[in-house]
Amino acid sequence: MTQNWIGPDETLSVGDVGFLIRFSNAIKGSERYEIRDTPAHTNQSNQPRLEGWCGTWNDLSTDACGMAKVERMAKNGRAFIRNLDGDELQAALEELGYPDLTADD
């Protein structure tokens, strides 16, 4: 996903940057995304992840999906986001206190 709509989330505003986390339930066929100031952590080793599967608890799977920036907001509270990469990603990781976190972790 390079750009997508998520939400609604009334706590987000244009320009917000954070870790994009996907929660999905294969049994119910549901999926939702959140942007947070902290990365998703694996459920066994409790290690932060920038990308990849982090575990499943009570049929809810958690995946780290990189970092994203809110580009615009719809009237209904949904946010149009864009995934970060390159220098923009490194700057965001530094700002949020995870400068050494990479997709390989």
N, C-alpha and C positions, 0 to 999 in steps of 0.2 A: 504494500500500500504506500503510494507516494503522496497522495492527497485524498481526503475523504471527509465526510461529515460525521461527527460524533455528537453524542448528547441526546437530549438536552442536559445542560449543566450550567446552572445559574452562577456558579463560582468562577467560570472562565471569562476572560475578556480578550479582546484583540491584542496581540503581542505577547501573550503568555507563552512560555516555553517550559516543557517538562518531559518527563519520561512517559511514553505511551505504553499503556498496559491493556491487554485484551483478556477478557474473562468470557469463557464459553462453556456451554453445557450441551454436549452432543446428544444426550437423551432428550432434552427439551427442544433442542435446535435453536438455542438462544445464544446471542453474542452481544457484548457491549464493550466499549472502550472508555478509558479514563486517562487523564493527564495528571500526573502527580509530581511533587518536588523530590520524591525519593524513588529509586528504581524498584522493580519487582525483585523479590528474593526467592531463591529456591526453597522448597518446603522441607528438604532434608538437611542440607548443609547450611542453610540460611545465608547463602552468598548472593550479593547483588548481581543482577544480570542486565545488560543493555539489550540483548536480543536472545530469543530462544525460549523454550518451554521451561517453566519454573516448577511445575507440579500440579497435582490435582487434589482437591479436598472436597468431599461431599458432592461429587459429580461436577464440580466447578474447576475447570482447567484455567491456569494462569500462564500467559505468555508475555514476555518482554518484547516490545516492538520498536525499539529505538527511542529516539526523542523527536518531538514534534513542536511546531509553533502554530498558534491560533492565528489564522490569516483574516478571518472575518466571522461575524456572528449574525445569525438569522434572528428575526423577531421572536421566534418560538424557543430560543435558548440553545439551538444547535450551533456547533462550532465547525467551521471549515478549517481543516488542519493541513499542514504540509510537513512531511518528515525532513529532518535535518541531516546533513552529511558534510564531510570535509571540514573546513575551518570553522564553519558555523556550528557544527556538532561539537568540535573540540572546545570552542568558546562556551557553549552551553554546559558541557560537562564540568568545565572549570568553575563556572559561576555557581553551579549547584553542589560543588564540593566532591565531585567524582572524576577528577582529571585523568586517572589511570584506568578507568573502566572502558573496556573495549568489547566488541562483538565476540571476541575469542574467549572472554572470561566465562 
